[in-house]
């Protein structure tokens, strides 16, 4: 998935925000801001200021961008992700890691046949390098001894299972990486990641609100086709904090051809009325 190709129409943002490479903001933040600005209501023609703790015009503030209303009110925009990209990156690395485990298991047990799965919890954002490969080989050996459907856990988020079907008659050994995308995108993991994204920006947004800024949190997703899980979080457990005053979902995939049912910007807060 090439976000760069899909965001060529935002060249003016990159030109305006020439400092994006010199300040530690999210690489996708300028594109997200470009989509969000038309939805924020009346603003001055002044270009957005990057803040992020280093702008003397906004002392003590760590949000990403400052804008201004025609009546002088200051607007704070913080951009974050719900970590969809962690899933994609980890998925690719887990695939390569599992291939190495398969090769090493074949080397140690040249006569083995069967099917085994290395299962990674879809909400897990760890990396294969966080684990000792010997743990996986040992778990596969245990699964082979115990037979079909045997599962051995490696920590809380990773496990190995024997997926060999009876009478399947495999002539070789195969080990797969099981990374449940659907559950990651639409199930409980999506709810947890969104709640975490809002929670980790609480201090930044509260600090801005206490200083008199109007506060907006933009949460980027670019795998999800739906924000239903995110909306459910806000309906079932409405934020008690005053800030951020508004929460937005930004879908960078919806900018190129706008797939059916997908919109680039959705307001998720304020109010239960906006969530139904």
N, C-alpha and C positions, 0 to 999 in steps of 0.2 A: 504494500500500500504506500503510494508515494504522495505524501501530503504536499510536497513542494509543487508538483505538477498541478494539484488541485487548487493551489492558492496563488497561481500566477496573477490572477486578477487583482490581488492585493499588493501589487508592486508599489503603489503609492504609499502604502503603510510602511513598507520597508524603507522607502526613500525618506519619508517623514521621520521615522524612528531609526535614524542612522546609528544611534547609540546602542542598539539592541545587542551588538557584539561586545560592547565594552562594559555592560552592567549585567549582573547575575540574575536576569529575569528569565522566565521560561522561554524557550525558543519559539514556542507557538503563541506566546502572549500577544505579539503585534497583530497576528492574523485574527485572533479571537477578539481583540479590541476593535479591529476594523469592522467586524460583523456586529458587535454590540452597540457601537456609538449611535447608529441611526435609531436605536430603540430607547435611548436614554432621555429623549425629550430635548427641549431647547438647550443649546450649549453655545458658548462663545466660539468665535473662529480661531481662537488661540490653539496652537497645537498641544496635544496632551504632553504633560511633563512626566518623565520617568522619575520615580521617587526612590523606593527600595532602600531607605535608610541613609541615602547619600546626598539627598537634595536639600540644600540649606534653606530653600524656600518653604520646606515642610519639615521642620525639625522634629526629630523623635518618631517620625512616621516610617513604616516599613511596607506599606502597600505598594502596588506596582505603578499605577498611573493616577495623576491628578488632572481633573478637568474643572471647568468653571461654568456656572449658569449665568445667563445675562444679568440676573439680579445680584450677582456677586457670590452666591453660594458655591462652596467648594464641593467637588464630587471625587470620592475615592473609589478606584476600581482595583480589585485584587483578582488575579487570574491564577487558577490552579487546575489540576487534572484529577480525574477519578481513577487514574493509574491504569487505564486500558492499555496504554503503551507498554507498561510493565508486563502485562500478560503476553503481548505479542513478542516482546523481546525475550522473555523467559521461555516462551514456547519454542522459539527457534533454538535457543541454547540447550534446552532440555532434549530436543530431538537429537542434536549432535552428541550430547552426553550419553544418551541411551544407546546410540550406535556404538560408542566406545565400549560400553558395558557389554553389549552383545558380542563384540569381537573378542573381548577378554574372556568372556564366559565360554565361547567356542574354543578358544585356545586351551583353556583349562579342562574342558569336558568335550572333547572332539566327537564323542558318540551321542551326545544329547540331541533330542528332538523335542518339539513342543512350542507352545506360545505363552509368553509371559508379558505382563503389563506393569510398567512403572507409572503409578498414579500420583498426580500432583494436584493437591487441592486448588481449585480455580481461583481462590482468593489469596493464595500464597504468592508473595512477591520475592521470595528468596531465589537463589541461583544455584545451579549444580555445584559450583565451586564451594558452596557452603557445606558440602557433604563429602565424606570419604567414600570413594568408589568401592572400597572393600565392603562397606555396609550393604551395598546393593548386590554385590556378587554373593555374599553370605545369605542375604534374604532370598535370592533366586534359588540357591542350593536348598534352603529350607523348604521353599515352595515345591521344588521338584521332589523332595523326599515325602512331602505330605500329600501330594496329588492335587487333583483339580479343585479349584475354588479356594485353595489355601491362600491367605493374605498375611503378609508380615509388614508391620508398620515400622517406618523409619522416622521417628519423631512424630509430631502431631499432624503434619501436613503432607507427608509423602509415604507411600506404601508400595509394596510389590505384591502382585497376585499371579497365581497360576491360572491362565486362561485357556489351557489346553482342553479341547473338546474331546470327549470319549469317541474312540473309533475314527478319529479324524485322519489318522494315518500320515501325520506330517513326516516329511523326509528331511527336515532341517530344523534348526533352532531359530526362533524369531523372538525379539524383545521389542515391545512397542512403548511409545510415550503416550499416555492418556491424559489429555489436558482439556477438560470439559468446557468448551467455549460457550455453549448455550447457557449453562448454569452460571458461568462467569458473567455473561452479559445481562441476563434477565432475572436471575434468581437471587437468593439471599446474599451471595458474594457482592452483587451490584449494590444492594442496599447497604451493606457494611462499608464498601469503599466510598460511597457517596457520603454517608454519615461521617466517616473519618475525614474526608476532604473538607467538609464544613467545619468540623470540630478543630482541625489543626489550624484553621484561619481565624478562629474566634478572637484570639488576643490581638491580631493585626487589625481586624475590623472594629473591635471594641475600642482600641486605642484611637483609631481614626474618628469614630463616632463621638467619643468623649471630647475630642478636639474640635468638634463642630462640623465634621465632614458628613455629607450624605454618602452612605456606604453601599457598594455593590460588589457582590462576589460572583465571578464568572467561572463556572466549572466546565472544563473541556471534556467532551467525550468524542471519540472518532472511530469507535467500533460499534457502539450500541445503535440500534435502530429505533429504540424507544426509551423514553424517560419515565415509563410507568413505575418502575421500581423506585426511582428517586422521588417521584411524587408521593408514593405510598409512605415513604419514610417521613416526609413532611406532614402528611395527613395524620398518621398514627402517633408520631412523636413531634409535635410542632415545636420549633425552637423557642426557648424561653428567653434567650438573649435578645436585646434590642438590635444588635448588629451581627451580621450585615442586614440592612433594611430590605435589600432585594437580592435574590439569588437567581442566577440565570444559568441555563444549560446551553452550551455552545457546541454545535455539531459541525466540525470542519468538513466532513464528508458531504454535507448537504449543500455545499457551495458549487459543486460541479455537476450540472445536469439535474440537481435537486431530485434525488430518488423519491418515488411516491411515498407519501407518509412521513417524510423527513423534512424538517425545517431547520434552518441554521441557528435560530435563536428562539428559546422558549423561556418565559418568565415562570419561575417555580415558587417564588415568594415575592410579595406578601399575601397572606390571607388564605384560609381554606377555600374561599370563593374562587380563587384563581387556580385551584388544584383539581376542580371537578370537571 
